[in-house]
């Protein structure tokens, strides 16, 4: 955890998650680890929040106003946002999730819900150190 805290110095994590309790828990975890977090509930809000220049984006795959896979691909094809690492999260009960979507999205990594806190922080730390 010390590595995560050390790499968190002034790093901004954009969380795009429509489930309020999951978003709140994730933001709390990130703040406790020393990160700044900015939470959005929709893709529309997520697009607007890109102006904050996040260091990492944690993105739900199924949002009320769109598909996180498509948004991730959109980010990767845009020169301005292509270098922002994206971590996709999905509900493991979602039988429609196709493994090829994760690969073709360009995401740096992906996790199923409920999120494993140590694993997520380790993934963020690895991203920030690379």
C-alpha positions as CSV (number, residue, x, y, z in Angstrom):
1,X,0.0,0.0,0.0
2,X,2.9,2.4,0.6
3,X,3.8,2.2,-3.1
4,X,0.2,3.1,-4.0
5,X,0.2,6.0,-1.6
6,X,3.6,7.2,-2.9
7,X,2.5,7.1,-6.5
8,X,-0.8,8.7,-5.7
9,X,0.7,12.2,-5.0
10,X,-1.7,14.5,-6.8
11,X,-2.9,11.9,-9.3
12,X,-6.5,12.2,-10.4
13,X,-8.6,9.2,-11.0
14,X,-11.8,9.7,-13.0
15,X,-14.5,7.3,-11.9
16,X,-17.4,6.8,-14.4
17,X,-20.0,4.6,-12.5
18,X,-23.7,5.0,-12.5
19,X,-24.3,3.0,-9.3
20,X,-24.2,5.6,-6.6
21,X,-23.1,3.3,-3.8
22,X,-20.4,1.6,-5.9
23,X,-19.1,5.0,-7.1
24,X,-19.1,6.4,-3.5
25,X,-17.2,3.3,-2.2
26,X,-14.7,3.5,-5.0
27,X,-14.1,7.2,-4.5
28,X,-13.6,6.7,-0.8
29,X,-11.1,3.9,-1.4
30,X,-9.1,6.1,-3.8
31,X,-9.1,9.1,-1.4
32,X,-8.0,6.9,1.4
33,X,-5.1,5.7,-0.8
34,X,-4.1,9.3,-1.4
35,X,-5.6,9.8,-4.8
36,X,-7.8,12.7,-5.9
37,X,-11.0,11.3,-7.5
38,X,-13.7,12.8,-9.7
39,X,-16.9,10.9,-9.9
40,X,-19.4,10.9,-12.9
41,X,-22.6,9.0,-13.2
42,X,-23.0,9.1,-17.0
43,X,-20.9,9.0,-20.2
44,X,-22.0,12.5,-20.9
45,X,-20.6,13.7,-17.6
46,X,-17.5,11.5,-18.2
47,X,-16.8,13.2,-21.5
48,X,-17.2,16.6,-19.9
49,X,-14.9,15.6,-17.1
50,X,-12.0,14.8,-19.5
51,X,-11.1,18.5,-19.2
52,X,-9.8,17.7,-15.7
53,X,-7.0,15.7,-17.5
54,X,-7.3,12.5,-15.4
55,X,-4.3,10.3,-14.9
56,X,-6.4,7.1,-15.0
57,X,-10.1,6.4,-15.8
58,X,-12.1,3.7,-14.0
59,X,-15.0,3.0,-16.3
60,X,-18.1,0.9,-15.8
61,X,-19.0,-1.0,-19.0
62,X,-22.8,-0.6,-18.7
63,X,-24.0,2.9,-18.0
64,X,-27.5,4.4,-18.2
65,X,-26.6,6.5,-21.3
66,X,-24.3,4.2,-23.1
67,X,-21.7,1.5,-23.4
68,X,-18.3,1.8,-21.6
69,X,-16.6,-0.4,-24.2
70,X,-17.5,2.0,-26.9
71,X,-16.5,5.0,-24.8
72,X,-13.1,3.4,-24.2
73,X,-12.6,2.8,-27.9
74,X,-13.6,6.5,-28.5
75,X,-10.9,7.6,-26.0
76,X,-8.3,5.4,-27.6
77,X,-8.9,6.8,-31.1
78,X,-8.7,10.4,-30.0
79,X,-5.2,11.9,-30.0
80,X,-5.9,14.0,-27.0
81,X,-7.2,11.1,-24.8
82,X,-5.5,8.1,-26.3
83,X,-2.7,7.9,-23.7
84,X,-5.1,8.0,-20.7
85,X,-5.1,4.5,-19.2
86,X,-8.6,3.0,-18.7
87,X,-9.6,0.3,-16.3
88,X,-12.9,-1.3,-17.2
89,X,-15.2,-2.7,-14.5
90,X,-18.2,-4.9,-15.2
91,X,-20.9,-6.8,-13.3
92,X,-19.8,-10.4,-13.4
93,X,-23.5,-11.3,-13.5
94,X,-23.8,-9.6,-16.9
95,X,-24.0,-12.6,-19.3
96,X,-23.7,-10.3,-22.3
97,X,-20.1,-9.4,-21.6
98,X,-18.0,-10.8,-24.4
99,X,-14.3,-11.2,-23.5
100,X,-13.2,-9.9,-27.0
101,X,-14.8,-6.6,-26.1
102,X,-12.3,-6.0,-23.3
103,X,-9.4,-6.6,-25.7
104,X,-10.8,-4.6,-28.6
105,X,-11.7,-1.7,-26.3
106,X,-8.0,-0.8,-25.7
107,X,-8.5,-0.8,-21.9
108,X,-5.3,-1.2,-19.8
109,X,-7.0,-3.7,-17.5
110,X,-10.4,-4.9,-16.3
111,X,-12.0,-6.1,-13.2
112,X,-15.4,-7.7,-12.3
113,X,-17.6,-6.2,-9.6
114,X,-17.4,-6.3,-6.7
115,X,-14.0,-4.8,-7.1
116,X,-11.1,-6.3,-5.1
117,X,-9.7,-3.3,-3.4
118,X,-6.0,-4.4,-3.1
119,X,-6.0,-5.6,-6.7
120,X,-7.5,-2.4,-8.1
121,X,-5.1,-0.2,-6.1
122,X,-2.2,-2.4,-7.3
123,X,-3.3,-2.0,-10.9
124,X,-3.6,1.8,-10.6
125,X,-0.1,1.9,-9.0
126,X,1.3,-0.3,-11.8
127,X,-0.2,2.1,-14.4
128,X,1.1,5.2,-12.7
129,X,4.6,3.7,-12.3
130,X,4.9,2.8,-16.0
